[in-house]
Structures are given as structure tokens and as C-alpha cells.
């Protein structure tokens, strides 16, 4: 699966892991703090991060501009989770309840697991 994401200044991708797939994350611009396993690094636009399957990853935008990112997964599965958490183009976005979100996460544990806070 190939996708894109924008991360606003101060925005974060919470700690999570993908048990069934490696991931490659490419930051097109900006500044970020990336935690990969037990290692934290400050990275900038043009950086590529390889995330082995099962490795905890989190990202925080530490810059003043939105970061444009591209991600790629080595195995199918994550796209099913993304479809379940998203709305179709033109539909009104309605926030999921905690119960709905938990049910989706429980169904897609092969795709993504979030770390408990």
C-alpha cells in the first residue's frame, strides 16, 4: 500500500506498530522527531525512515510548517484499516465514538496496534 499524509505543526502520529508489514516513511519537507523502537532522532525534509515489521514508531512535527509525508507498506492489510477509519469523498466526516474506534482496531490488529498511553 502507498499513501500520503500531512502532519500539521505540533501534530503527532501516536506510537504504534504494524505486526504484519515493514513500512517506509519519506518526509518531503519540514522537521520532525521520530522515535523508532528505543531510538529517537530529529529528522528533516528529504529523510527516509525504514520501520521493520513489529517496531514501535511515533512522529512529532517539531517545525513551523505542515510536513508532507509518503508511506509505503510491504504487505497488504493496512488499507483495510484505513478504509474502515475513513469516509468516502463527498461524505460528511463524523467522529467515531471510542467504542466504534475500539471495534475497528480490534478487527484490524494484523494491520496496526497502538501503544497504550
N, C-alpha and C positions, 0 to 999 in steps of 0.2 A: 504494500500500500504506500502511496505517495500522497503527501498533503502539505498544506501551508497553515501557518498560524501567525497572528500578530500579537505581541505582548506589550501592553501599554507601560509607560514609565511607572515603576514601583510594582508592576504586576508580577505574578509568580505562577509557575507550574508546580503544584504541590508534589511532595515526594511520592513517587510511585515506581512500579516496576512492571515489566512485560515478561511473564514467565515463558512464553512460547515463541519469542521473536527478538532478534537483535534489532537495534534502531540506530539510525544515523541522523543526527540533527545538525543542520547547517544554519548558522546565524548570518544573515545577509548584511546586517548593519548593527550599530549600537554597542552597548556594554552590558554584560551580564555576569552574575555569579552562578556558576554551575557546580552542583555537588553531585559527584558520581561515586557511589559506594561511600567510602570514608574519606574521599579526597575532594577538596573544594578549590576551584580555580576561578580567577577573574578572566573573562574572555571578551573579545571584541568582534565586530563585524568581520566576516571572512573566516571565522573559526568553524571547524567541523568537530563534532563530538561523536565518538563511537560508543554506543551503550550496549554492552553484551547482554544477552538474554538473562533475566532474573536479577539484574543490577539496579539498585535504587538510584533514581535520578530526580533532581529538582533544579529549577531555573528561576532566578530572580532578575528582573530588569533593573539594573542599577544606574542606567543612564537617563537622559532627559528626553529621549525620543522613543517612539514605538519601535520595537525590534520586529523585523520581518524574518520569519524562520521557515525553513523547509525541512520536512521529516520524511524518512523512508523506513519501512519495516521489511524485514527479510522473509517473513511468513505471513500468510493471510490470517485474519481474525479480528484485528483491531478495527477494521472498517465497520464490522457489525455493531461493535460497541458505539462507535461514532454515530452511526445511523440511529441507534436507539436513544441517544442523548441529544439528538438534533431535531430541528424542524425543517420541513421542505421549503424551498424557495417560495416566497409569497405568503406563507402561513405565518400567523401571529406567534411570536415566541412567548410561551407561558412557562414560568419557572416550575421545575419539577419539585414535588414535595420530597422531604427526606426519605419517606417510605418508597416512593417511586424510584428515586435515585439509588437507594439501597438494593431494591429488587433488580434494577438493571446491572449494577455492579456484581451482585450475586450470580446473575446469569452469565456474565462475561469474565469470570475470573481467569480464564485462559488468555484473555487479551490484556487486562490491566488490573493491578492491585495497588490501592493507595495505602500509604503508611498511616497508622493511627497517630493522631496528634499527641 
